């Protein structure tokens, strides 16, 4: 009773297809794909620096900038 066999899942799938039809399911899956793409695009846009949130420098970039600044003051 704890697990379902493949036949149970096939019957459930057949009922879902009868209730919703293949057109609605394909539309729903297309909308889901658009949502995932928009989410990924939003994440990629968050990585780009803006005036409000400039890019964070890595430790190597900070050290290189400090070294150049020291060299400029010494000359």
Residue pairs with C-beta under 8 A, 6 or more apart in sequence:
16 25
17 25
49 55
57 65
